[in-house]
């Protein structure tokens, strides 16, 4: 009778996946709080030996790239969901904004920028995310649901400002972020509002942080 090792292998793979997720969760907590923290702090929080961590991620840069890539993938998925929503344009736009804030995407992307060296895969993901953001923003503009004078870069700055809110307690942090997102969305929806002071951030101002500038 032929035997199979599929079951035990699946079990080991499942355990490895769980261990990897524990490390990633620990890394997210540690590096969002302090991007300059040593990788040993991640191992300590995850409850694994430093050698076990290095078997999965050869360096701190590898771990930070993984976190950033995960954040970009979430952003891409939410942008694609917004673009596939054929309902009310303003509702699709606000749902996109809320979901990105809830996922804390910018704590894993912009807030970590300049602390590690991106690779080509990450640049491709970032470019794709930017293209989708342009489309989400452009559709809202075409529908006439945004105040005049806005630029897609304004979305990025709003996300960044909200991601900077950390009150220690996750539930309270989420409440405060939603409070100020609601105020910001009201301001974005003032289609008869006067022009905003000054120009929006330039592409160079948004991207320079990736080189540590």
Buried (B, 14 or more C-beta within 10 A) or exposed (E): EEEEEEEEEEEEEEEEEEBBEBBBEBBBBBBBEEBEBEBEBBBBBBEBEEEEBBEBBEEBBBBBBBBBBBBBBBBBEBBBBBBEBEEEBBEBBBBBBBBBBBBBBBBBBBBBBBBBEBEEEBEEBBEBBBEBBEBBBEBBBEEEBBBEBBBBBBBBBBBBBBBEBBEEEEEEBBEBBBEBBEEBBEEBBEEEEEEBEEEBBEEEEBBEBBEEE
